[in-house]
Amino acid sequence: MCTYNGARFLLEQLESIADQTTLPDELVICDDQSTDESIEIIRAFASRASFAVRIEVNKENLGSTKNFEKAVNLCRGEIIVLADQDDVWQPQKLAVIYRTLEAHPSAGYVFSDGELINEYGVLNGRKLWEAGCLRGSFLHDFAAGRQVEVLLRWAVVTGATMAFRSNLKTIITPFCCHFVHDYWISLLASCLGAYGAPISEPLIRYRLHMGQQIGVGKKSLLDKVKRGRIAAIDRKRNVLGLQDVRDRLLLAAADGRTPFASHMHLIEEKLAHCSVRAAAHSVRGLARVRKVFSEVRTGRYGRFSNSWQSIVEDLYF
């Protein structure tokens, strides 16, 4: 677990971990220089927990991705379960995760659905996968072995629901600074054949509130416009992130963990697509239109982006 000024919701999350039907062997918490009561809450919880609680307070603020990297490297167990500071675990979460990984020995990671709650803990009637993109044909494709294709279009794995085998640590660390850690882990693992096993049972209550760094939920038209502008800024980061994925896969191949050739081809295709989108953003007027419609003819907007919505983003933002 990584914490940063999460005192408002932290204790409820910690108690939900303590209430698991299968308890963890240890809880590793890395705090990123909180200025609220988070550390005091954690230490009080650690003093009464029935399992080991290891607390690391960072000497400087690392940011969420690098803080999770530190926490992952500190874990000693064979299965590493990620936890956000503001959610609530269902009592059977760890038991289901362990059971699923045991039933799927070739799976490198698992992730589950979750119920959405508001800042007061009230259910809003929606689920995480419904609010995201893992539904219908995407869920079928993910479960049918086309995971890399799905992941290269949508970041469908939510880190707060994720667990993975510790033997992936040598591949996934250090984390890429251009991608969110859950996307980085899931994409690398699936490219190497350590596929993810989706768990349709909602194992957490995923909290939506103003203070969270990354969230899901219904988007208004204004939200979509803002997202389009952010996406324009992020295009270069996508290129850099995919270059890091390619380089890490090549390193894994040198160490004997060879990614499938088809997966490497998909990475190269996605990288080419993102490179064109970034290049289109660097020009204006007719030059941009030409670049965008040249890319439209390749069909890659439909395979690797949000189809016509991404085309509109590239033309107008």
N, C-alpha and C positions, 0 to 999 in steps of 0.2 A: 504494500500500500504506500502511496505517496500522499503527503499532506502539505497543504499550504493555506493558512488562514481558513480552515474548515471547521472551526469550533461549533458552528451553529448546528451542523448535521452529523458531526463526527461520532459522538457517543452512540447514537442509534445504529450506525454502521458497525461499530466495534461490538456492540451487544449482539447484533445479528450474527456476527462471526462466532462469538462465544456460544450462541445457541444452536450451532450446527449439530446435526445428528451424528456426523463424523467430524471430529475436531481436527484442525490442522496440527502438524508437528511443530510448526513455528509460525509466527507472524512477524514479518520484517517490515518496519515502517521507516521511511526516509522523509524527514521533514525539511522543506525547502525554505528555511528561515521565516517561519510563521511569526507574526507579531501579535496574534490573538492568544487565546487560551488553549490552543491545540496541543502543545507539548504537555501542559499540566493534565489535560484530559487523557492523553495517551499514557502518561506515567501512572496515573491513578488506576487506569484500566489494567495496565501491566502488573500492578501490585496484587491484583486479585484474580487474574486470568489463570485458568487451569493448564495452559500451554505456554511455551516460551514466547515472549514478546521482545524482539530486539529493536531498539530505537537508535536511529542515526540522525543527528541534526547536522545538516550541511553547513560548512564554513562560509559558503557563499551561495547565492541563489543560482540554481542550475537550470530552471525551467522544467516543465513537466516531462518532456521526452528524455532528457539526460538524467532526471531524477529517477524515472522508471528504470533506465539502464543501470543506474547504481543499485537500486533495490533488487533487480533481477540478478545481478552479479553477486549480491550478498546472500542469496537464497542457497540453502544446502540440500534441499529435498529433490526427489526425482521428478516431481510435478510442481510447476510454478503456477499459481493462480493469481491473476491480477485483480486489484480492488481499487475502486475510487473511494474518496472520502465521504461522499454525499449520498450514496445509494443505500439500499437495504437488501441483504441476502435472504432468500428463502431458506428455511432450516435444512432442506435436503440438498442444497446446492453442491457441497463438496462430495457427498455420497454419490450423486448422479454423475458428477464429473469423473470420479474415480472409476465408477462402474462403466461409463462409456469408453474411457481410454483402455480399460481392461478388455472390453468387448471388441475394440478396434485397435489391435496391436500395431498396425501400420500407420495409424493416424499420428501426426505430430502435434496436433492441437485440437481443441474443441472450443465451441462458443455456443451460447444459448440465446433464446429469446428473453424478453423481460417485459414487465408491466410498467407503464408510464405513470408516474405520480407527480403531483405538483409540490411546491415547496413546503406545504403543510402535511405531506404524506398521503393525500387523497388521490385515489385512482381516478384517471380521466377516461377509462374505458378503451384505451388503445394500447397496442403492444409495440415493442421496439422494432420488430421486423416489419410490421405494418407501416410504421412511420418512416422506416428506411427503405431499402430497395430489395431486401431479400424476401421476395414473395413470388408466387406464380412460377413462371418459367425460369426465373433467376434461381429460385430455391431448387427447382428440379435440376438445372444445369450444374449447380454447385454440388449437389449430392451425387450427380452422375459422372463426376470426374472432369468437368470442364471448369474447375475452380479458377484456374489462372485467367481464363477468358472473362469470367465474371468479375474477378478482382481487378482486372485491368480496365474495367468499365466503371465499377462501383466499389467503394470502400465499405463492404457489407459486414465486416467483423468489428464488433464493438469491444474494445479492450476491457471494459468493466465486466464483461461476461466471459472472458477468455481464460483458458489455461493451456499450458504447453509443457512438453517434456523437456527436462533440463539439458538433455544432450543437444538441443538446438542452440544453447548459449554460445558455443564456439562459432556458430554461423551468424547469428543475429546481432551479436555484440562486437564492436560498438554500434549503437543505433545510428542510423542516418539522421542528420540534422534537418533534412528537407522534407521528410515524411513524418506523420504521427506514428508513434511506436506500434500501435496495433496493426496499422496497415503494413508497415515494414515487416513485422514478424509474420503475418499471415501470407503475404506475397512471397517472401523468401522461402518459407516452409513449403508452400504449395508448389513452387517452382522446382523444389528439390524432391518432390514426391512424398513429402511428409504432410499429407493432406489433412485438411480440417474436417472434423466430424460435427455437423450442426446438431444442436439439441433443441428441439422445438418447444420443449417445456420451458416456461418463463421462470428462470432461477433467481432473478433479482427484481427488485422494484427500482427502476431507473428514474432518478429525480430530475425534473425540469425546473430550473430556477434561473434568475437573472445573473447569479454570480458564477455559473459554470463556464469553463473555458470552451468546451465543445459540447453541443447538444443536438437533439433531434426534435422534430415536432412539425406542426403545420406551418407553412411559410406563406406570408402575405405577398402581394405583388411587390410592395416596397422591399420586403426581405429578399425577394428574388432579384430585384434590380441591384440591391447592395451586394448580393452574392455574385452577380455577374461582374461587378466592378472588382470585387476581391479576387475572383477567378482570373481576371485579366492580370492582376499583380502576381498571382501564384503560378502562372504558366511557366515562367523560367524555373521556379522551384521544382515543378513537376519534371522538367527536363533533367535538372541536376539530380533529383531523387532517383529517376530511372537509370541514369548513368551509374549511380551508386549501387543500385540493384544489380545491374549487369556486371559491374566490377566485382561485387561480392560473390555472385554466382561463379564467375571465372576463378576466383580464389578457392571457392568450395570445390570446384572441379579439380584444381591442382592438388587439393588435399584428399581426393578420392571420392568426393560426393558430387557426382556429375549430374547436373540438371538435364531434364529431357530436352532434346534438340528442338522439339516443337515449342517448348516453353521459352527457350532462348529466342526463337524466331518471333514469338508474340511480343516479348520484351522489346526487341529491335523495332517491330512494327509500331508499337505504342510510343516508343521513343521518337521515331520519325514523325508520327502524328503530332505529338506534343511540340516537337521542334518547329514544325510548320505553323502551329497555332501561335507559338511565341514569336516567330518571325513576322506573322501577319499583324500582330499587335504593335510591332515596331515601325510600321508604315501607316500611311493614311490614304483616304480616298480610293481611287480606282485601283491603285497598287494593292491595297488590302483586299478589295473585292476579288481581284484576280487570284490572290493567294488562297483565299478562303474557298472559292469555287473550284480551284484546282484540287484542293484537298477533298472537297465534297465528292468529286469524281472517283476518288480512290475507295469510297465506301467506309473510310475509317472513322468518320464521325458517328456512324451507326454502331460500329464495333467497339470503339474505345472511348466515346464521349456520350453526351446526352442528346445525340441526334440533332434535330432542328434547333433545340434550345441552345446548344453549344454553338451552332452556326450563328444564331442571332447575337450571342455574347461576343463572338469574334468580329462580327461586322460592326457592332455598335459600342463596345466598351474597350 
